[in-house]
Amino acid sequence: MEQEILQEQKKPNALAFQVAITFALYTFALIFVMNLLGMSAQIEETPIWQKSISVILSYGTFILAIYYAQNKHKQDLGGFITYGRAFSTGFKVAAYSGLFIGLLMMLYYGIVDKGALQDILDAQMKAAGDNEQAVKGIEMMSKYMIYMIAFGSAITYTLFGLVISLITAAILKKERSF
């Protein structure tokens, strides 16, 4: 009963929002630095070790962000949290992060570094080679590439966060015994 009252009073929305904004800004800075160093994960010629570093720095940090929000909310609730509450907190972080990252991708590729988008398109053209149909498809989709990257990033982070939230909620779950 006491935990239910405490859970009603303390909502994870503000915490999830803050963690998601922080992670989205981190991702924006990470993309900027990685592209500045020539370590873009989207370009096929990038060595596997550079792609691995990129994945670890982005998704590893994302896992930690979700875990942090769930654990912080658990502490706010007095050290106890239900599976559903932990999952909800983690999924809110994932959904907000997906939204913010999608918006920041549009900002990055549309305004901050238009050359990075062109590099991705050039790499796709090179990969298409002599396949006229593939080249034509890339040319047609180039106008919408920013939106595809933003939407793809938003969906990817949200779905990945869903899975991570399910797992970390099971790890952090600790219900008060009566």
C-alpha positions in Angstrom: 0.0 0.0 0.0 2.8 2.4 0.9 4.7 1.6 -2.3 1.6 2.2 -4.4 1.1 5.6 -2.8 4.8 6.4 -3.3 4.5 5.3 -7.0 1.5 7.5 -7.6 3.4 10.5 -6.2 6.6 10.0 -8.1 6.2 9.8 -11.9 9.2 8.9 -14.1 8.2 11.3 -16.9 10.5 14.2 -16.0 13.4 11.9 -15.3 12.9 10.0 -18.6 12.7 13.3 -20.5 15.9 14.6 -19.0 17.8 11.4 -19.6 16.5 11.2 -23.2 17.5 14.8 -24.0 20.9 14.3 -22.5 21.4 11.1 -24.5 20.2 12.7 -27.7 22.6 15.6 -27.3 25.4 13.1 -26.6 24.5 11.2 -29.8 24.4 14.5 -31.8 27.9 15.4 -30.5 29.1 11.8 -31.1 28.0 11.8 -34.7 29.6 15.2 -35.2 32.9 14.1 -33.7 32.9 10.7 -35.5 32.2 12.3 -38.9 34.8 15.0 -38.2 37.3 12.1 -37.6 36.2 10.3 -40.7 34.7 7.4 -38.7 31.2 7.3 -40.1 29.4 4.0 -39.5 27.2 4.5 -42.5 30.0 4.4 -45.1 30.9 0.9 -46.2 34.6 1.5 -46.5 34.9 2.3 -42.8 37.0 -0.4 -41.1 35.2 -2.8 -38.8 37.0 -1.6 -35.7 35.8 1.9 -36.3 32.2 0.7 -36.8 32.5 -1.3 -33.6 33.7 1.7 -31.6 30.8 3.7 -33.1 28.2 1.0 -32.1 29.7 0.6 -28.6 29.7 4.4 -28.0 26.2 4.8 -29.2 24.3 1.7 -28.1 26.4 0.9 -25.1 25.7 4.4 -23.7 22.0 4.0 -24.6 21.8 0.9 -22.5 23.5 2.7 -19.6 21.1 5.6 -20.0 18.0 3.4 -19.8 19.5 1.5 -16.8 20.4 4.8 -15.1 16.8 6.1 -15.4 15.3 2.9 -14.2 17.7 2.7 -11.2 17.3 6.4 -10.3 13.5 6.0 -10.3 13.9 2.9 -8.2 15.9 4.9 -5.7 13.3 7.7 -5.8 10.7 5.0 -4.9 12.7 4.0 -1.8 14.7 1.1 -3.3 11.7 -0.8 -4.6 10.2 -1.0 -8.1 7.8 -3.2 -9.9 8.6 -4.8 -13.2 6.0 -2.7 -15.0 7.1 0.5 -13.5 10.8 -0.2 -14.3 9.8 -1.2 -17.9 7.7 1.9 -18.3 10.5 4.2 -17.1 13.0 2.6 -19.6 10.6 2.6 -22.5 9.8 6.3 -21.9 13.5 7.0 -22.1 13.7 5.0 -25.3 10.7 6.6 -26.9 11.8 10.2 -26.0 15.3 9.4 -27.2 14.1 8.1 -30.5 12.0 11.2 -31.0 14.8 13.6 -30.1 17.5 11.7 -32.0 15.3 11.7 -35.1 14.9 15.5 -34.9 18.6 16.0 -34.3 19.4 13.8 -37.3 17.3 16.0 -39.5 19.1 19.1 -38.0 22.5 17.5 -38.4 22.2 16.2 -42.0 20.0 19.0 -43.2 21.7 22.1 -41.7 24.9 21.4 -39.7 26.8 19.0 -42.1 25.2 18.6 -45.5 28.4 17.1 -46.7 27.9 14.0 -44.5 24.7 13.3 -46.2 26.3 13.6 -49.6 29.1 11.2 -48.4 26.4 8.6 -47.6 24.8 9.1 -51.0 28.2 8.9 -52.7 29.0 5.6 -50.9 25.6 4.2 -51.9 26.2 5.2 -55.5 29.6 3.5 -55.4 28.1 0.4 -53.9 25.4 0.3 -56.6 28.2 0.3 -59.3 26.8 -0.3 -62.8 23.4 -1.4 -61.7 21.2 1.3 -63.4 18.1 0.4 -61.5 19.9 0.8 -58.1 21.5 4.1 -59.2 18.1 5.4 -60.3 16.6 4.3 -57.0 19.3 6.1 -55.0 18.8 9.3 -57.1 15.0 9.2 -56.5 15.4 8.6 -52.8 18.1 11.2 -52.3 15.5 13.9 -51.7 14.0 12.0 -48.9 17.2 10.6 -47.4 17.2 13.0 -44.4 13.7 11.9 -43.5 14.6 8.2 -43.9 17.7 8.6 -41.7 15.7 10.5 -39.0 12.7 8.0 -39.1 15.0 5.0 -39.2 17.0 6.3 -36.2 13.9 7.1 -34.2 12.4 3.6 -34.8 15.7 1.8 -34.2 16.4 3.5 -30.9 12.8 3.1 -29.8 12.6 -0.6 -30.6 16.1 -1.3 -29.3 15.1 0.5 -26.1 12.0 -1.6 -25.8 14.1 -4.7 -25.7 16.6 -3.2 -23.3 13.8 -2.0 -21.0 12.3 -5.4 -20.8 15.7 -6.9 -19.8 16.8 -4.2 -17.4 13.4 -4.1 -15.8 13.7 -7.8 -14.9 17.2 -7.1 -13.5 16.1 -4.1 -11.4 12.7 -5.4 -10.2 12.5 -5.5 -6.5 9.0 -5.5 -4.9 8.4 -4.8 -1.3 7.5 -7.9 0.7 4.4 -7.7 2.8 
